[in-house]
Amino acid sequence: MTTPAPRSRQRWLAPVVVVVLSLTVGASLLARELYRRPDQPADDTSAAQPAPSSAGAGAESGTVRMSDDAQAHPQAEAVRELLVKYFHAINAKEYQAWTSVASAQRVSEQTPTNWKNGVRTTKDSNAFVYRIERGAGSSLRVLVGFTSEQNVADAPTYFPEPCIKWRLVLPVIVEDNALKIDSVEKGPPPEHEKC
């Protein structure tokens, strides 16, 4: 036969349970905020924002959308204008326009012929900036997603698909008093998936 717990132990049990539950809830909220994905606004408890799906929106129509987080960055509008020009140059196959928004280093890595061959059937759309972060010095790191449609023969050899959703960090630097998209670091291919 078990005997009931003394009355003094029962009195402190309820407050201890309340404190432990409160700490657990607080730690959970803190962890959610710390580990929130960059593309997920702080007040959004759902999964990451879905990328737009229609090929006619985004960069193709001359717009680049931004998350609330990216829009809050002091250079958001300058970055948006840079990306609109960048994607327009690719979609219009205008090498000179592309060189006006690419860094000297990036331009030196692509001859006009190689660049035109690389984008000859490309149509980029649905550009969405998830985050803008400060990089080294005055540079920025822009996390951007977009959809790229092209002939399979012109797709990357490691992912021969007619439609690819890309998500990558574009380094942006100040060169000649203007923002320019710099060379992407060598390494594994950026995050990508079939449309």
Secondary structure, DSSP 8 states (H G I E B T S, - for coil): ------HHHHHHHHHHHHHHHHHHHHHHHHHHHHT--TTS-TT--SSS------TTSGGGGT--EE-HHHHTSTTHHHHHHHHHHHHHHHHHT-HHHHHTTB-HHHHHTS-HHHHHHHHTT-EEEEEEEEEEEE-STT-EEEEEEEEEE--GGGS-TTS--SEEEEEEEEEEEEETTEEEE----SSS--EEEE-
